[in-house]
Amino acid sequence: MNTLRKLLWPTYTRTKLYDKATDNIPYDQLIKQNAAIVVKGLKRGTYLDLGCGTGNQAIQLALNAGPDARVIGIDKSPEALEIAQKKYERMKREYVLANISFIEGDIAQPLPFSDSQFEGITANNSIYLVDPFSPIIEALRVMKSGSLFLMSNPRDRETSSSLAIVVDHISQKKEEFNNHYGKVLGDIALSGHILNRGPDYFLILPFEFALRYNLFNVDSRFWPVERWINEIEKARKLSPYQFTMRPPFESYSNQNHTIVIEKS
Ligand SMILES: C[S@@+](CC[C@H](N)C(=O)[O-])C[C@H]1O[C@@H](n2cnc3c(N)ncnc32)[C@H](O)[C@@H]1O
């Protein structure tokens, strides 16, 4: 079981399955929305992305914050970080964006950053893979007063299904193709898109199941939002930091809940 668990992320990332799984419109909307919320239109400062994986959320922060800002992405998977670095190099050739440093590290441990240094922090689909207490407290420690910490995590499995993301993606693609090519050509383009992308979904399913149903003993927390709120309230009681929590909202075709904390 341990070997399987250790193999999960390297396989997921090395085979680029993760990027295939997230190459959909709802995911794109999610990371863009997260970045816009956290950056708040500021065009300076340093942003942190916890569990950055193959770099998508960090790159969105960098695009949103612009060239005078900086972004640090931290992840424990060297395979994912390698992909993130290559993706960033490619983006740099085409877009103006903040400088990004991708570093290897464990978000379940104290973070290697000094107090109150970040203008904003994101953790997209990453904190649910660790005991959330330490990353929440550490995020509060390293963020500046007045800045935002956003975490988006999958909802509990009773109320969510990854199929909803696929369905939402297809219906948005249909609209995009039909608007662009007209109904008949648009439907043909959509069929081509589904034939091309459909098999990816089936390749990804075993990984989804492994995470969701703990098949490979992967310790993941598909919790209802109330349980996340409890963790945050625990952090309020047990840490010296003061903060306000905005009302949580659903995102990623309602498969995630997103919680935003503002440090006082
Ligand atoms: C589902 S991916 C999300 C990646 C990225 N945030 C995104 O939105 O595309 C989860 C990431 O969390 C990372 N991760 C899991 N446990 C971690 C830990 N203890 N420390 C650092 N990263 C961790 C994994 O390596 C993986 O890249």
The ligand as an SDF file (V2000), in Angstrom:
LIG
                    3D

 27 29  0  0  0  0  0  0  0  0999 V2000
   -4.5600   17.7720   -6.8110 C   0  0  0  0  0  0  0  0  0  0  0  0
   -2.9440   18.4540   -6.9470 S   0  0  0  0  0  0  0  0  0  0  0  0
   -3.2920   20.1990   -7.0720 C   0  0  0  0  0  0  0  0  0  0  0  0
   -2.1930   20.9600   -7.7230 C   0  0  0  0  0  0  0  0  0  0  0  0
   -2.4560   22.4410   -7.9840 C   0  0  0  0  0  0  0  0  0  0  0  0
   -2.6790   23.1740   -6.7710 N   0  0  0  0  0  0  0  0  0  0  0  0
   -3.5770   22.6580   -8.9430 C   0  0  0  0  0  0  0  0  0  0  0  0
   -4.5610   23.3020   -8.6130 O   0  0  0  0  0  0  0  0  0  0  0  0
   -3.4760   22.2050  -10.0920 O   0  0  0  0  0  0  0  0  0  0  0  0
   -2.3400   18.2610   -5.3040 C   0  0  0  0  0  0  0  0  0  0  0  0
   -0.8930   18.6190   -5.1220 C   0  0  0  0  0  0  0  0  0  0  0  0
   -0.5940   18.6240   -3.7250 O   0  0  0  0  0  0  0  0  0  0  0  0
    0.7040   18.1430   -3.5580 C   0  0  0  0  0  0  0  0  0  0  0  0
    0.8920   17.7100   -2.1750 N   0  0  0  0  0  0  0  0  0  0  0  0
    0.2450   16.7120   -1.5240 C   0  0  0  0  0  0  0  0  0  0  0  0
    0.7200   16.6070   -0.2680 N   0  0  0  0  0  0  0  0  0  0  0  0
    1.6760   17.5740   -0.1290 C   0  0  0  0  0  0  0  0  0  0  0  0
    2.5230   17.9620    0.9300 C   0  0  0  0  0  0  0  0  0  0  0  0
    2.4910   17.3450    2.1100 N   0  0  0  0  0  0  0  0  0  0  0  0
    3.3980   18.9770    0.7230 N   0  0  0  0  0  0  0  0  0  0  0  0
    3.4540   19.5940   -0.4770 C   0  0  0  0  0  0  0  0  0  0  0  0
    2.6690   19.2720   -1.5240 N   0  0  0  0  0  0  0  0  0  0  0  0
    1.7830   18.2810   -1.3540 C   0  0  0  0  0  0  0  0  0  0  0  0
    0.8150   17.0110   -4.5770 C   0  0  0  0  0  0  0  0  0  0  0  0
    2.1740   16.7310   -4.8660 O   0  0  0  0  0  0  0  0  0  0  0  0
    0.0660   17.6000   -5.7530 C   0  0  0  0  0  0  0  0  0  0  0  0
    0.9250   18.2550   -6.6370 O   0  0  0  0  0  0  0  0  0  0  0  0
  1  2  1  0
  2  3  1  0
  2 10  1  0
  3  4  1  0
  4  5  1  0
  5  6  1  0
  5  7  1  0
  7  8  2  0
  7  9  1  0
 10 11  1  0
 11 12  1  0
 11 26  1  0
 12 13  1  0
 13 14  1  0
 13 24  1  0
 14 15  1  0
 14 23  1  0
 15 16  2  0
 16 17  1  0
 17 18  1  0
 17 23  2  0
 18 19  1  0
 18 20  2  0
 20 21  1  0
 21 22  2  0
 22 23  1  0
 24 25  1  0
 24 26  1  0
 26 27  1  0
M  CHG  2   2   1   9  -1
M  END
$$$$
